[in-house]
Amino acid sequence: MFDHATFDFLGALSAGQDKAWFESNRPLYEARLLGPMRHLVRVVGDRLVKLDAKFETTPLVNKTLTRLNRDMRFAKGGSPYKDHMLALFYRQGRKKQDPQLFVGLQPAEAWVGLYVGPHLLADGAPIRGVIEHNPEKLLDAARRAGVGAPDGNLLATCERYGEVKTVLAGRDAADFARGPHLVAMRRVPAEEIVRAGDGFVADCADRLEALFPLWAVYAG
């Protein structure tokens, strides 16, 4: 389960660390971050494959889990490590094409929700046809997913994955085609996650299952 050590580890990475520090803390990484994330992928994946058997649910880095290592070609002079890890759920072989259900562990919180990339918001994307011909289908899926509800999912545009730029009400179908990137997600504070124990993983499974109909609208 995720505990205070998980978030302390991510917090230390956000301060910038080198390879020697990471290797000395590898047991902590494996026990308090990687291990619990693999467990989360198994639990959530078991639920999602009942909705679509093609979901990728292999609990491995570079499959459902993102790497901590940065590509230093694009981060020259910065830390070689990211301070967050994501579990991403998409159909097998369609990581770049699909919308993604996700859980992202950050230094002080988790993000749990749906991510939609620019290509899925562009002219000709399935969402555009739904907005034009069947907006109630879209708005009903959003309501069932708790978009805009208390303790539900905020709908927001972002410049990059999950980094909120503009919060949207989600009452107008056109809100669901705003960009350049779009998320419907809940932020969960670290203390809430630690208190919940394995209940946090079960809650993630519930929330991503509720978001599946909205995921399916974007997936076409």
C-alpha positions in Angstrom: 0.0 0.0 0.0 1.0 3.6 -0.5 2.2 5.2 2.7 4.1 8.3 3.9 7.4 6.8 2.6 5.9 6.7 -0.9 5.3 10.5 -0.9 8.5 11.3 0.9 10.4 9.4 -1.8 8.6 11.4 -4.6 9.1 14.6 -2.7 12.8 13.9 -2.5 12.9 13.4 -6.3 11.2 16.7 -6.9 14.1 18.4 -5.2 16.4 16.9 -7.8 18.5 13.7 -7.2 21.3 11.9 -9.0 21.8 8.3 -9.9 23.8 7.5 -6.8 20.9 8.7 -4.6 18.4 6.8 -6.6 20.4 3.5 -6.4 20.8 3.9 -2.7 17.1 4.3 -2.4 16.1 1.7 -4.9 14.7 -0.7 -2.2 12.4 2.1 -1.1 11.3 2.8 -4.7 10.5 -0.9 -5.3 8.7 -1.5 -2.0 6.8 1.8 -1.6 6.1 3.0 -5.1 6.6 0.3 -7.8 5.2 -2.5 -5.8 2.0 -0.7 -4.8 1.5 0.6 -8.4 1.8 -2.9 -9.8 -0.9 -4.0 -7.3 -3.1 -1.1 -8.3 -2.7 -2.1 -12.0 -3.8 -5.6 -11.2 -6.9 -4.6 -9.2 -8.0 -1.9 -11.7 -7.1 -4.0 -14.7 -9.3 -6.9 -13.5 -12.3 -4.5 -13.5 -11.5 -2.8 -16.8 -11.1 -6.0 -18.9 -14.6 -6.9 -18.0 -15.7 -3.7 -19.8 -13.3 -4.1 -22.8 -11.1 -7.2 -23.0 -8.6 -5.4 -25.1 -7.3 -3.1 -22.2 -3.6 -3.4 -21.6 -3.2 -4.5 -18.0 0.4 -5.9 -17.8 1.8 -4.4 -14.6 5.2 -3.5 -16.0 7.1 -0.3 -16.6 6.7 0.8 -20.3 3.4 -1.1 -20.4 0.9 0.3 -18.0 3.5 2.1 -15.8 5.6 5.1 -16.8 9.3 5.3 -16.2 10.9 7.5 -13.5 13.9 8.1 -15.8 13.8 11.2 -17.9 15.0 11.3 -21.5 17.9 13.6 -20.9 18.0 14.7 -24.6 15.0 16.8 -23.7 15.9 17.7 -20.1 19.5 18.8 -20.3 20.8 20.1 -17.0 17.8 18.9 -15.0 17.3 15.9 -12.8 17.5 12.5 -14.5 14.3 11.5 -12.6 10.7 12.5 -12.7 8.9 13.0 -9.4 5.8 11.1 -10.4 4.6 7.8 -11.8 1.5 7.0 -13.8 -0.6 3.9 -14.3 -2.1 4.2 -17.8 -5.0 2.1 -19.2 -5.6 1.9 -22.9 -6.2 -0.8 -25.5 -3.3 -3.1 -26.4 -1.1 -1.5 -29.0 -3.0 1.8 -28.9 -1.1 3.8 -26.3 -0.7 6.8 -28.6 -4.1 6.5 -30.3 -6.4 5.9 -27.3 -7.8 8.1 -24.6 -6.3 6.9 -21.3 -7.7 6.1 -17.9 -5.0 6.8 -15.4 -3.8 7.0 -11.8 -0.8 9.4 -11.2 1.1 9.5 -8.0 2.6 12.9 -7.3 4.7 14.2 -4.4 1.6 15.5 -2.4 -1.4 13.9 -4.1 -2.7 11.5 -6.7 -4.6 12.2 -9.9 -7.3 9.7 -10.8 -9.2 10.1 -14.1 -9.4 10.3 -17.9 -6.9 12.0 -20.2 -7.7 13.0 -23.7 -4.9 14.0 -26.1 -5.1 16.7 -28.8 -5.6 14.3 -31.7 -8.9 13.1 -30.0 -10.2 16.7 -29.8 -9.3 17.6 -33.4 -11.8 18.1 -36.3 -12.9 14.7 -37.5 -12.4 13.0 -34.1 -15.3 10.8 -32.8 -16.1 13.4 -30.1 -17.0 16.0 -32.7 -19.6 13.7 -34.3 -21.1 12.9 -30.8 -21.3 16.6 -30.0 -23.1 17.4 -33.2 -25.5 14.4 -33.4 -25.9 13.0 -29.9 -24.8 15.5 -27.2 -27.1 13.9 -24.6 -25.2 10.7 -24.9 -22.0 12.6 -24.0 -23.5 14.6 -21.2 -25.2 11.5 -19.7 -21.8 9.7 -19.7 -20.2 12.7 -18.0 -22.9 12.9 -15.4 -22.6 9.2 -14.6 -18.8 9.7 -14.3 -19.4 12.4 -11.7 -18.1 15.3 -13.8 -18.8 18.5 -11.9 -20.3 16.7 -8.9 -19.2 17.3 -5.3 -16.2 14.9 -4.6 -16.5 14.0 -8.3 -14.3 14.7 -11.3 -13.2 18.2 -12.4 -13.2 18.8 -16.1 -10.3 20.9 -17.2 -8.0 21.8 -20.1 -4.3 21.4 -19.6 -1.1 22.3 -21.4 0.4 19.0 -20.5 -0.7 15.7 -19.0 -3.0 16.6 -16.0 -1.6 20.1 -15.4 -4.8 22.1 -15.1 -5.1 25.3 -17.1 -8.8 26.1 -17.2 -11.6 24.3 -15.2 -14.8 23.8 -17.2 -18.3 23.4 -15.9 -19.0 20.4 -18.2 -22.7 21.3 -18.7 -22.2 22.2 -22.4 -21.2 19.3 -24.7 -18.7 21.7 -26.4 -16.7 21.7 -23.1 -15.7 18.1 -23.9 -13.8 19.1 -27.0 -11.7 21.9 -25.5 -7.9 21.6 -25.5 -5.1 21.4 -26.2 -5.3 18.5 -23.7 -8.3 17.6 -21.6 -8.8 15.7 -18.3 -11.7 14.6 -16.2 -10.1 13.8 -12.9 -10.1 13.9 -9.1 -7.2 15.1 -7.0 -6.7 13.0 -3.9 -4.4 14.4 -1.1 -1.6 12.2 0.1 -3.0 12.1 3.7 -6.3 10.8 2.4 -4.5 8.1 0.4 -2.4 7.0 3.4 -5.5 6.8 5.7 -7.4 4.8 3.2 -4.8 2.1 2.8 -5.9 -0.5 0.2 -9.2 1.3 0.1 -7.6 3.9 -2.2 -6.9 1.2 -4.8 -10.6 0.0 -4.6 -11.7 3.7 -5.0 -9.5 4.1 -8.1 -11.1 1.0 -9.6 -14.6 2.4 -8.9 -13.8 5.8 -10.3 -12.1 4.6 -13.5 -15.0 2.1 -14.1 -17.4 5.0 -13.8 -15.4 7.0 -16.4 -15.4 4.1 -18.9 -18.5 5.3 -20.8 -16.9 8.7 -21.3 -13.7 7.0 -22.3 -15.7 5.0 -24.9 -17.2 8.1 -26.4 -13.7 9.5 -27.1 -12.4 6.1 -28.2 -15.2 5.9 -30.8 
